[in-house]
């Protein structure tokens, strides 16, 4: 992990950003005390496509039916 003082950081921003993009972590310090850690943002995963699991998932026709009272009471801890 690379540590850099905030005053120097302002002058070295392009170099720091390049280091971060290579996967390095940079610790910003103020008067020798760490104040922030800079890390790269992980790449975005592919967006999910709605309906891509069509025909692969089964759901009971009564999946949203009322819950029997005795189970509801037990679930709510009454």
PyMOL commands that set and color helices and strands:
alter all, ss='L'
color gray80, all
select helices_A, chain A and resi 6-11+13-21+69-76
alter helices_A, ss='H'
color red, helices_A
select strands_A, chain A and resi 2-5+26-30+33-38
alter strands_A, ss='S'
color yellow, strands_A
deselect
rebuild
show_as cartoon
